[in-house]
């Protein structure tokens, strides 16, 4: 086995940490759909209070841009959990 180096059992499996922006990209589909569901349910609550309802398609369309800050916040939250788990 000359020339081959076995991986250390003490070294972490991945080098470095996941940055928040990568976590946000990974979490964007879930957060965008979560925002869409919450907008739709908000529309149902507002409808019961006498306002117009938010239909499902506009809720999905509005969730596309609103999902970006939600994904960023989810990425920061997950990064904090990962930092806490590492320490």
C-alpha positions as a Markdown table, in Angstrom:
| # | Residue | x | y | z |
|---|---|---|---|---|
| 1 | Unk | 0.0 | 0.0 | 0.0 |
| 2 | Unk | 2.7 | 2.4 | -0.7 |
| 3 | Unk | 1.6 | 5.8 | -2.1 |
| 4 | Unk | -2.0 | 5.6 | -0.8 |
| 5 | Unk | -3.1 | 7.5 | 2.3 |
| 6 | Unk | -6.1 | 6.3 | 4.3 |
| 7 | Unk | -8.4 | 9.0 | 5.5 |
| 8 | Unk | -8.1 | 10.0 | 9.1 |
| 9 | Unk | -10.9 | 8.9 | 11.4 |
| 10 | Unk | -10.6 | 12.1 | 13.4 |
| 11 | Unk | -10.9 | 14.5 | 10.4 |
| 12 | Unk | -14.3 | 15.8 | 9.5 |
| 13 | Unk | -16.0 | 14.3 | 6.4 |
| 14 | Unk | -16.2 | 17.7 | 4.7 |
| 15 | Unk | -13.8 | 20.6 | 4.7 |
| 16 | Unk | -15.1 | 23.9 | 5.9 |
| 17 | Unk | -18.6 | 24.9 | 6.6 |
| 18 | Unk | -21.7 | 25.4 | 4.5 |
| 19 | Unk | -22.2 | 29.1 | 3.9 |
| 20 | Unk | -25.6 | 30.7 | 4.6 |
| 21 | Unk | -26.2 | 31.4 | 0.9 |
| 22 | Unk | -25.8 | 27.7 | -0.1 |
| 23 | Unk | -28.1 | 26.7 | 2.7 |
| 24 | Unk | -30.6 | 29.3 | 1.5 |
| 25 | Unk | -30.5 | 28.0 | -2.0 |
| 26 | Unk | -31.0 | 24.5 | -0.8 |
| 27 | Unk | -33.9 | 25.5 | 1.5 |
| 28 | Unk | -35.6 | 27.9 | -1.0 |
| 29 | Unk | -38.2 | 25.4 | -2.5 |
| 30 | Unk | -39.4 | 24.4 | 1.0 |
| 31 | Unk | -39.6 | 28.0 | 2.3 |
| 32 | Unk | -41.3 | 29.3 | -0.9 |
| 33 | Unk | -44.0 | 26.7 | -0.5 |
| 34 | Unk | -44.3 | 27.4 | 3.2 |
| 35 | Unk | -44.8 | 31.1 | 2.4 |
| 36 | Unk | -47.4 | 30.2 | -0.2 |
| 37 | Unk | -49.4 | 28.1 | 2.3 |
| 38 | Unk | -49.2 | 30.8 | 4.9 |
| 39 | Unk | -50.4 | 33.5 | 2.4 |
| 40 | Unk | -53.3 | 31.3 | 1.3 |
| 41 | Unk | -54.3 | 30.7 | 5.0 |
| 42 | Unk | -54.0 | 34.4 | 5.7 |
| 43 | Unk | -56.4 | 34.9 | 2.8 |
| 44 | Unk | -58.8 | 32.6 | 4.4 |
| 45 | Unk | -58.6 | 34.4 | 7.7 |
| 46 | Unk | -59.0 | 37.8 | 6.0 |
| 47 | Unk | -62.0 | 36.4 | 4.1 |
| 48 | Unk | -63.7 | 35.4 | 7.4 |
| 49 | Unk | -63.1 | 39.0 | 8.6 |
| 50 | Unk | -64.9 | 40.4 | 5.5 |
| 51 | Unk | -62.0 | 41.1 | 3.1 |
| 52 | Unk | -61.3 | 39.4 | -0.2 |
| 53 | Unk | -59.8 | 36.0 | -0.3 |
| 54 | Unk | -56.3 | 35.2 | -1.6 |
| 55 | Unk | -56.7 | 32.5 | -4.3 |
| 56 | Unk | -54.1 | 29.7 | -4.5 |
| 57 | Unk | -52.4 | 30.8 | -7.7 |
| 58 | Unk | -51.7 | 34.4 | -6.6 |
| 59 | Unk | -50.5 | 33.1 | -3.3 |
| 60 | Unk | -47.9 | 30.9 | -5.2 |
| 61 | Unk | -46.9 | 33.8 | -7.4 |
| 62 | Unk | -46.4 | 36.1 | -4.4 |
| 63 | Unk | -44.5 | 33.5 | -2.6 |
| 64 | Unk | -41.8 | 33.4 | -5.3 |
| 65 | Unk | -40.2 | 36.7 | -4.3 |
| 66 | Unk | -41.3 | 36.5 | -0.7 |
| 67 | Unk | -39.6 | 33.1 | -0.4 |
| 68 | Unk | -36.1 | 34.7 | -0.9 |
| 69 | Unk | -35.9 | 36.4 | 2.5 |
| 70 | Unk | -37.6 | 33.5 | 4.2 |
| 71 | Unk | -35.0 | 31.2 | 2.7 |
| 72 | Unk | -32.2 | 33.5 | 3.9 |
| 73 | Unk | -33.6 | 33.5 | 7.4 |
| 74 | Unk | -34.0 | 29.7 | 7.3 |
| 75 | Unk | -30.4 | 29.4 | 6.1 |
| 76 | Unk | -29.1 | 31.6 | 9.0 |
| 77 | Unk | -31.2 | 29.5 | 11.4 |
| 78 | Unk | -29.8 | 26.2 | 10.1 |
| 79 | Unk | -26.2 | 27.6 | 10.1 |
| 80 | Unk | -26.6 | 28.6 | 13.7 |
| 81 | Unk | -27.9 | 25.1 | 14.6 |
| 82 | Unk | -24.9 | 23.6 | 12.7 |
| 83 | Unk | -22.5 | 25.9 | 14.6 |
| 84 | Unk | -24.1 | 24.9 | 17.9 |
| 85 | Unk | -23.8 | 21.2 | 17.0 |
| 86 | Unk | -20.1 | 21.6 | 16.2 |
| 87 | Unk | -19.3 | 23.3 | 19.5 |
